[in-house]
Amino acid sequence: MSKSYRKIFFMSTLEYFADFLLCPIYVCFIMHYNTDPVLHMIGMVLLGVLFWTFLEYATHRWFSHGWLHEQHDDHHVHPKDLVGNTPWMTFALTGIFWGLFWVLFDTNSASSLTSGLLIGYLIYGSIHVKLHHVDPQTFSRPMAALYRHHAGHHRGGRYNFGVTTTIWDRLLGTYAASGTRERQG
């Protein structure tokens, strides 16, 4: 990895963790005027979280290990470095997804679905930070399973693309069982 890339994508601690403060603010802002019935709103938010899990998988598999593989490979070499999505990019993508959902559905659905995406992103961020920066000996059983899944990905990068869930890896044939050597091919 070139030093110029690392200068561009390596973030300060404040930048790296800013989304943990900003995303809840975005959610409060875009949900403030939502007039859907509460159960419908909750259902749409949960649908947004589910959509996030697929978006996370797809982005990691086809974007990070495709177009941006050289940059993403640096994460595999230096997994504790603070390299990630900049706050301005999160803000821009929030607007883009809200606009897309607004065109496809309506204002309330756009707000709920986008909020679900942001909540899913925060869950992903929390898990990913923990996987790389916390002692795995302290993990609960579900977190330890995600750790083994993610560690399997870091052993070769051709399987186990999901971070928050193994569902998409299982459905799309990229699952390699925890604790086993990454499959060949």
Residue pairs with C-beta under 8 A, 6 or more apart in sequence:
1 70
1 71
1 73
1 74
1 77
5 70
5 71
5 74
6 74
6 81
9 71
9 74
9 83
10 81
10 82
10 83
11 82
11 83
11 84
11 86
12 82
13 82
15 82
15 86
15 87
16 82
16 84
18 87
19 85
19 87
19 90
19 121
19 122
19 125
20 122
20 125
20 126
22 87
22 90
22 91
23 90
23 118
23 119
23 121
23 122
24 122
26 91
26 94
26 118
27 115
27 118
27 119
30 94
30 98
30 110
30 111
30 114
30 115
31 41
31 111
31 112
31 115
33 107
33 111
34 41
34 107
34 108
34 111
34 112
35 108
36 44
36 108
36 109
36 112
40 112
41 108
41 112
44 108
44 109
44 112
44 113
44 116
45 112
45 113
45 115
45 116
45 119
46 116
47 112
47 113
47 116
48 112
48 113
48 114
48 115
48 116
48 117
48 118
48 119
48 120
49 116
49 117
49 119
49 120
49 123
50 116
50 120
51 113
51 116
51 117
51 120
52 116
52 117
52 119
52 120
52 121
52 123
52 124
52 164
53 120
53 162
53 164
53 165
53 167
53 168
54 168
55 117
55 120
56 120
56 121
56 124
56 162
56 163
56 164
57 161
57 162
57 168
57 169
57 172
58 168
60 161
60 162
60 163
61 161
61 174
64 72
64 75
65 72
65 157
65 158
65 161
73 157
74 81
74 83
75 81
75 83
76 154
76 157
79 132
79 154
80 132
80 133
84 125
90 121
94 114
94 117
94 118
97 113
97 114
97 117
98 110
98 111
98 114
99 110
100 110
101 109
101 110
101 113
101 114
102 110
105 113
120 164
123 164
124 163
124 164
127 143
127 146
127 163
127 164
128 150
128 163
130 139
130 143
131 146
131 147
131 150
131 163
136 144
136 147
139 147
145 178
146 163
146 164
146 166
148 178
148 179
149 160
149 162
149 166
149 169
149 178
150 160
150 163
152 159
152 160
152 176
152 177
152 178
152 179
152 180
152 182
153 159
153 160
153 161
155 181
155 182
156 182
158 174
158 182
158 183
159 169
159 174
159 175
159 176
159 182
159 183
160 166
160 169
160 174
160 175
160 176
160 182
161 168
161 169
161 174
162 168
162 169
166 175
168 174
169 175
176 182
176 183
